[in-house]
Every structure is written in C-alpha cells, then in structure tokens.
Amino acid sequence: MAATPSQAVSVAVRQDALQPGGVQAEHILHLWNGTLILCTLVFVLVAGAVLIALWRAPRGSAHNAPDLAPDGRAG
C-alpha cells in the first residue's frame, strides 16, 4: 500500500518534548525548566539539612539506657 503525500509529511515531522514547535510550547518548556530547577534546589537543600541534622545529633552511650517504662497514656 503506497503512502499518499499527506501521510508522508505527517510521518516526517518528529515530536520531541525538549524541542518545542510553537510559542506556547516554548513558554511551557521554560515553565517546566524553572520548576525543575526550583524543585531540584529544594530537594538538595532538604537532603542537606537532614544529613546535617543526623551528623550533629547527640550520640547515645552505654550508660544512657533507653527508658522502657510505660508512659501511662495507654487506655
């Protein structure tokens, strides 16, 4: 079955999310890139804060036994 010229043209156009084809698509791409950068920055800051908190947390010692007594809040 032979392809008509209109089918050949429609197949030749490649769609790519990172290569916007219009003005609106380019604006959406810029919004996406900004959101991606902001979310990456927030993730790195939160992960860094967690790591710093874990690193600075006081360590338990052998004479610091955990309190296993019931707290009296149950039923």
C-alpha positions as CSV (number, residue, x, y, z in Angstrom):
1,M,0.0,0.0,0.0
2,A,1.6,3.3,-1.1
3,A,1.6,6.3,1.2
4,T,0.0,9.5,0.0
5,P,2.0,12.7,0.1
6,S,0.0,14.0,3.1
7,Q,0.8,10.8,5.1
8,A,4.5,11.1,4.2
9,V,4.6,14.7,5.5
10,S,2.9,13.8,8.7
11,V,5.3,10.9,9.4
12,A,8.3,13.1,8.7
13,V,7.5,15.5,11.5
14,R,9.2,14.3,14.7
15,Q,7.8,15.3,18.0
16,D,10.1,16.0,20.9
17,A,9.2,17.4,24.3
18,L,12.5,19.2,24.5
19,Q,12.3,20.8,21.1
20,P,9.1,23.0,21.3
21,G,7.4,23.7,18.0
22,G,5.4,26.8,18.9
23,V,5.5,29.9,21.0
24,Q,3.1,28.4,23.6
25,A,5.1,25.2,23.8
26,E,8.3,27.2,24.3
27,H,6.7,29.1,27.2
28,I,5.6,25.7,28.7
29,L,9.1,24.4,28.3
30,H,10.5,27.5,30.1
31,L,8.0,27.0,33.0
32,W,8.9,23.3,33.2
33,N,12.6,24.1,33.3
34,G,12.1,26.7,36.0
35,T,10.0,24.3,38.1
36,L,12.6,21.5,37.6
37,I,15.4,23.8,38.8
38,L,13.4,25.0,41.8
39,C,12.4,21.5,42.9
40,T,15.9,20.2,42.5
41,L,17.2,23.1,44.6
42,V,14.7,22.5,47.3
43,F,15.4,18.7,47.3
44,V,19.2,19.3,47.7
45,L,18.6,21.8,50.5
46,V,16.2,19.5,52.4
47,A,18.5,16.5,51.9
48,G,21.5,18.5,53.1
49,A,19.5,19.7,56.2
50,V,18.6,16.1,57.0
51,L,22.2,15.0,56.7
52,I,23.5,17.9,58.8
53,A,20.8,17.1,61.5
54,L,21.8,13.4,61.5
55,W,25.5,14.3,61.7
56,R,25.0,16.8,64.6
57,A,22.6,14.6,66.6
58,P,23.8,13.6,70.0
59,R,25.0,10.0,70.2
60,G,23.8,7.6,72.8
61,S,26.3,5.9,75.1
62,A,26.5,2.7,77.1
63,H,25.4,4.3,80.3
64,N,22.4,6.0,78.5
65,A,20.0,3.1,78.7
66,P,16.6,3.6,77.0
67,D,13.6,4.2,79.2
68,L,11.4,1.1,78.8
69,A,8.8,2.0,81.4
70,P,5.3,2.5,80.2
71,D,4.3,6.2,79.9
72,G,0.8,5.8,81.4
73,R,-1.0,7.2,78.3
74,A,-2.5,3.9,77.2
75,G,-6.1,3.1,78.0
